[in-house]
C-alpha cells in the first residue's frame, strides 16, 4: 500500500494507529451491550450448536425475528466492507511479491488497470479472490480443515508483523534509514509488548477449540497448515525462487532528498529541495531539475510508465 500513498513514512503509521484506535473504540461500544444481554453459554453452544451464537443473542434480547435479522444484517455489512479491505491488502501484497520475482508469470500478476482514475493490480486481485474462494469451500466438506486455515491465516499475519520487530530488537533498534518517527526508549516497550502478543496469539490459536471429548476430527491443525506452507515455500524458493526473487528495491534517491530537505528547511521534502536549489542557482535549468526530482520522489514505485 505504501506505493500508492504520498509520504508513506508518515502517513502509513498514522493510518495504522488511527485504524487501531477507531476499531478499539467501536469494538468496546459493541461488546459491552452484548455482554450485558449474554445468556447462558450452554444455551448458545450445547443446546443449539447449529445456530450462530450471535443470532441467538439478538433473538433473546429483542424477542423479535425481524429486529434480530436487521441487526445481523448490519454485521454482514461490516464483514462485507472488511472483505474489501482485506482483498485490497492481499492484492497489493501479491502484486509487490510478484514484482520482486517471487511468483511465476510475473508480467501477468503485475499488470495494472489502464484507467488512470482507478489504477489497481487487477490480475493480482483476481488471484487473491480465487484463492479465498477456494479455501472457503473447505467449510462445505470439513469444518476442521476450514478452521485450521482460518487460524493459520491469523497466525501467519501475526508472524509477518512480529518477525521484523524481533529482528529490529535483535539489532538493538538501530536507526532505520528513512524512518520519520523516533520512539527511543518507549519503542523498546512497544516492540516488547508486540512480540509478547504475537507469541501469546500463536499459542492460543494453536489450541483446540474444545478440550472436552477431544478427537482427531476436533483437533486444531493450524500448526500443521503453517508448517506445510513454510515447507512448500522453502522448497519453491530452493527450486525456482533462488534465481528469480530479487527482494524489494529501495528508493535511495527518496531518502537522500529527504535528508537534504531536513538539513535545509523544516518544510516537506519537495519544497525544501526546490528552495535549496533556488537559493544556490536561480536559473531555469535548476528549477527544471528540481521539478524532475520532485516527480521522481512522489511517483509510486511499481507503476512507472
Secondary structure, DSSP 8 states (H G I E B T S, - for coil): -GGGSTTHHHHHHHHHHHHHHHHHHHHHHHHHHHHHT---HHIIIIITTTS-HHHHHHHHHH--HHHHHHHHHHHHHHHHHHHHHHHHHHHHHHHHHHHTT-SSSHHHHT---S-GGG---HHHHHHHHHHHHHHHGGGGT-HHHHHHHHHHHHHHHHHHHHHHHHHHHHTTT---TT-----THHHHHHHHHHHHHHHHHHHHHHS-S--TT--TTTS--HHHHHHHHHHHHHHHIIIIIHHH-------HHHHHHHHHHHHH-SS-HHHHHHHHHHHH--SHHHHHHHHHHHHHHHS-TT---
